């Protein structure tokens, strides 16, 4: 049996230990830029969201929606649905919000919401899931730093029933103009929090 020199192994272990103790800024998810979109891509947005009675009542009050279907249980009980419905504009806001992480985290503006359809009612306790399909993209004719992306947003309940669909069209930053970094990710201003020089 041949003895091996353990010094090389010790040096390797020390190197691993040094790496394990080093601190560095690491980039997280920075959202998609215009170049990242391809027509036909479908993004299933992370997390489902269960709609509560509080969501519905608060949103109905804040938006001054006076239809009793949303806040009058006795009235709603006598309708074909037998209970209150979740405000449809809340369902739109929820689905759009769920899509931001994949579609418009780096948008400079939303140009439009089109062809909005409520396919099925949403009730308290339903869990909503959303996905977006890229249906079109083009360069902006008036702004060099953005492109225009159109997606079809679809929302489903826990029974896989389509409850909402719509098209949304944001202007999305091009990567070269955003210059994302681990030190200044989307939504942060320069100089806040841990900086590279803090790690020296």
Secondary structure as GFF3:
##gff-version 3
##sequence-region A 1 200
A	DSSP	alpha_helix	7	21	.	.	.	ID=ss1
A	DSSP	three_ten_helix	34	36	.	.	.	ID=ss2
A	DSSP	beta_strand	42	44	.	.	.	ID=ss3
A	DSSP	beta_strand	49	50	.	.	.	ID=ss4
A	DSSP	alpha_helix	53	62	.	.	.	ID=ss5
A	DSSP	three_ten_helix	68	70	.	.	.	ID=ss6
A	DSSP	alpha_helix	73	77	.	.	.	ID=ss7
A	DSSP	alpha_helix	88	103	.	.	.	ID=ss8
A	DSSP	beta_strand	107	118	.	.	.	ID=ss9
A	DSSP	beta_strand	127	139	.	.	.	ID=ss10
A	DSSP	beta_strand	146	156	.	.	.	ID=ss11
A	DSSP	beta_strand	162	173	.	.	.	ID=ss12
A	DSSP	alpha_helix	175	178	.	.	.	ID=ss13
A	DSSP	three_ten_helix	196	199	.	.	.	ID=ss14
###
